[in-house]
Amino acid sequence: KIQLASLFASQGRYAEAENTLAALLRHPTLDSIYRTIVLARRCIILEQWGKNKQATEVRRELQSEYAELIAENPSGRQFVDRVLTQPEKLLLGLADS
């Protein structure tokens, strides 16, 4: 579903991409690693779509989720860091200082 949302976004189908990711976030068994990745993708798509207020809200949620990964699941954080590019992490406020 994450890849499907990326495909939709690459085609300019931002509403479909956003709906796909929002549905994933409602999934009761989504673990924190994938939740972090979905939030990151959702934030990027909202930025591309020009939904800046929503993107800001999602970015805050993402940064909180990412901080929890750092504290509670270092290997999960490493996985997320391998999935996201450095420019994405900078955009999302997740880059190491």
Beta strands, then each sheet from edge to edge (+ up, - down):
end
